[in-house]
Amino acid sequence: MSHLIFSLLCKYMIQEIQSVDADIFNLVIAEQQRQATWMEFIASENYQSKAVLAAQSSVFANKYSEGTPWRRYYWGQENTDKLEQLTIDRAKAIFRCDHANAQALSGAAANVCIYAWLLEPGDTVLGMDLTHWGHLTHGHPVTFMWKIFNFVRYGMKDTSTWEIDFDLIRKMAHEYKPKIILAWFSAYPRELEYEKFAEIAQEVWAVAMADMSHIWWLIAAGVLANPFDAGFQVMMTTTHKSLRGPRGSLILSKWTVSNPLKKPDDTIENIPTRIDRAVFPGVQWWPHMNTIAWIAVALHETTQPDFKMYAEQTLKNAKVMAEEFLNLGYKLVTWGTDNHMIVVDFSETNLNWTIVENALDEIWISTSKSTIPDDPNPPYRPSWLRIGTPAMTTRWLKDDQIKTVVGRMDKAFKNHDNQEVLSTLQKEVEQMSAAFPSPSL
Ligand SMILES: Cc1ncc(COP(=O)(O)O)c(C=O)c1O
C-alpha cells in the first residue's frame, strides 16, 4: 500500500479520536506539534514511519493469541499465526540466528524472560557495573530480579583509557561461575570486543548474552558487528529506539527450536525453546499481536535500501558532532564515537546539569541525562549528556546542519543566562526543524 494511503489512514484515525474524545485529540495534536518543531537528539528516540504507526493501530489489537504460531489456545489464528511466523522469519534472516521470539512486551520484560528460564533462584549473572554503564534491567538493587538472582559486576579499567576490564571479567567469571555473562550497556559510544566476551563465557560454560537495545538497528543495517558471529548465544533488544519500530522487543537465540509444549532438558542446545516457554506461560500471557505486526513492518523497513543510507549517515553525523564538540573544547567519553551516540562530560566545566537542561529546553533541543563511570553526581543530576543522531538523521540532517546545531548548543550553554540570545537561538532551531520535517508528522 502506498505511503499516500497510509497517510490518509493515519489522518482518518486521528480524526476518529477527535469525534470521540476531544481531550485526547488535543493532546495528540499538541504532541505532534512539539515533535515537529523541536530537534530530537535523544539517542533512543526516533520517528516511526506512517506504515509502522498504521500497523500498530490494526485489527490485530483485537486478537487473543496465547501460545506460539500454530500452537494456540484460542480459535481464529490463521492470520496471527502467519503474522507472527513472518516476523520471526524476518528477524532470523536479518540477525542470522536460529530463533526469534517477538512476544515479550518490552526490553525490560525480555530481560526478565531470559533470566526466568536460564536461571534458578540464586544463580549468578556477570554484567556491567551499574555505576558505570549497566542498565537497571541488568539487576539493579531497586529491581525485583535483584531479590532473586545474584548479580555480580565487572567495569571499566579507568577513565583514562575507557577500556573494558577483560582481566577482571575473566577473573570474576572463574570465581563466580555465572550462568550468564551479559554484554552491552546504556551509553557506550564504542564497539565491543565480542570475541573476548564469548571466549570467557565458553571457558566457564556460561551463556554469552548481549542486550543490543541501543544498537541492534545498526547491526540490522550491516554497519556494526553482529555478536552471533563472535559466538554469542542470546541477544535481546527493544524494537523502538533507533529502529523506528514499536515499544516491544525481540529475543534472538542460537541452537535448536523444538515444540514449546514439551518441557525441554535444561541444556544450552534448547535455549530457544526454553526462552519461548519463559515468555509464555512463564512470565507473560497474551502477546500484543498489533505490536508484532508493527515489529514486522519495522523489520521489513530495515531491508530497504534507504535504511542502510540512514544508518550510515547517522554514524557520520555522530562523528561530525563529536569532532565539533572536541573542536569547541568539550571533553567526550572515549574521545569520540563508533556508533550513533556521543557522551559529553561537563564535570570539569563551570556548567552543571541544571544549566545544560535549561539552556537546551529554551532553544527546543532534546537530549538525555547519562550516568557514566564513577560520576560523583547522582543519576538525576549527572555531569554527562548523552546525545544521539538517529532521529534527526531520519529527518535527513547532514554534516553541515549537524555542525550548525552543535554551534547553537555551545552558544546556548555559554549564554545560558542571556534570554535574548536564547530566544534568537530558539527561532533558528525552529526554522531549521521546519526545513527538515519528519516523514511521519
Ligand atoms: C540497554 C537497555 N536494556 C533494556 C531496556 C528496557 O527496555 P524497555 O524500555 O522496552 O522496557 C532499555 C531501555 O531503555 C535499555 O536501554
Ligand as a Chemical Component Dictionary entry (heavy atoms), coordinates in Angstrom:
data_LIG
# 
_chem_comp.id                   LIG 
_chem_comp.type                 NON-POLYMER 
_chem_comp.pdbx_formal_charge   0 
_chem_comp.three_letter_code    LIG 
# 
loop_
_chem_comp_atom.comp_id 
_chem_comp_atom.atom_id 
_chem_comp_atom.alt_atom_id 
_chem_comp_atom.type_symbol 
_chem_comp_atom.charge 
_chem_comp_atom.model_Cartn_x 
_chem_comp_atom.model_Cartn_y 
_chem_comp_atom.model_Cartn_z 
_chem_comp_atom.pdbx_ordinal 
LIG C1 C1 C 0 20.069 -1.384 27.372 1  
LIG C2 C2 C 0 18.596 -1.429 27.668 2  
LIG N1 N1 N 0 18.033 -2.590 28.054 3  
LIG C3 C3 C 0 16.718 -2.670 28.346 4  
LIG C4 C4 C 0 15.896 -1.568 28.256 5  
LIG C5 C5 C 0 14.448 -1.683 28.667 6  
LIG O1 O1 O 0 13.606 -1.580 27.578 7  
LIG P1 P1 P 0 12.082 -1.140 27.719 8  
LIG O2 O2 O 0 12.080 0.321  27.978 9  
LIG O3 O3 O 0 11.475 -1.506 26.397 10 
LIG O4 O4 O 0 11.494 -1.930 28.843 11 
LIG C6 C6 C 0 16.415 -0.356 27.819 12 
LIG C7 C7 C 0 15.515 0.808  27.684 13 
LIG O5 O5 O 0 15.685 1.902  27.809 14 
LIG C8 C8 C 0 17.808 -0.279 27.535 15 
LIG O6 O6 O 0 18.378 0.868  27.168 16 
# 
loop_
_chem_comp_bond.comp_id 
_chem_comp_bond.atom_id_1 
_chem_comp_bond.atom_id_2 
_chem_comp_bond.value_order 
_chem_comp_bond.pdbx_ordinal 
LIG C1 C2 SING 1  
LIG C2 N1 SING 2  
LIG C2 C8 DOUB 3  
LIG N1 C3 DOUB 4  
LIG C3 C4 SING 5  
LIG C4 C5 SING 6  
LIG C4 C6 DOUB 7  
LIG C5 O1 SING 8  
LIG O1 P1 SING 9  
LIG P1 O2 DOUB 10 
LIG P1 O3 SING 11 
LIG P1 O4 SING 12 
LIG C6 C7 SING 13 
LIG C6 C8 SING 14 
LIG C7 O5 DOUB 15 
LIG C8 O6 SING 16 
# 
